[in-house]
Amino acid sequence: MVEQLSPAEREDALEGLPEWDHDDGRDSISRSFTFDDFSQAFAFMTQVALLAEKADHHPEWSNVWNRVDILLTTHDAGGLSERDIEMAQAIDALVD
């Protein structure tokens, strides 16, 4: 079973993800990505979907035209886990 991050682990992990916002209530992280158009946004979502399938860890997300909003949390752990941090880092690597 995947374990929820401890407060110290969460703090350390979030320092390395400055573009992501932490929601304390849901113990989740989220980030919005904006692209030039729908095609670029959709292509990004496809890349994220492939990462998610490989990791067997799927984001909550939405897309409106050129914007993609992603929320990560591990439901089985009851909040943030190392899986969310790794997924956020992999997603960031797609756009950096």
Secondary structure as GFF3:
##gff-version 3
##sequence-region A 1 96
A	DSSP	alpha_helix	7	15	.	.	.	ID=ss1
A	DSSP	beta_strand	21	23	.	.	.	ID=ss2
A	DSSP	beta_strand	28	34	.	.	.	ID=ss3
A	DSSP	alpha_helix	38	55	.	.	.	ID=ss4
A	DSSP	beta_strand	60	64	.	.	.	ID=ss5
A	DSSP	beta_strand	67	72	.	.	.	ID=ss6
A	DSSP	three_ten_helix	75	77	.	.	.	ID=ss7
A	DSSP	alpha_helix	82	95	.	.	.	ID=ss8
###
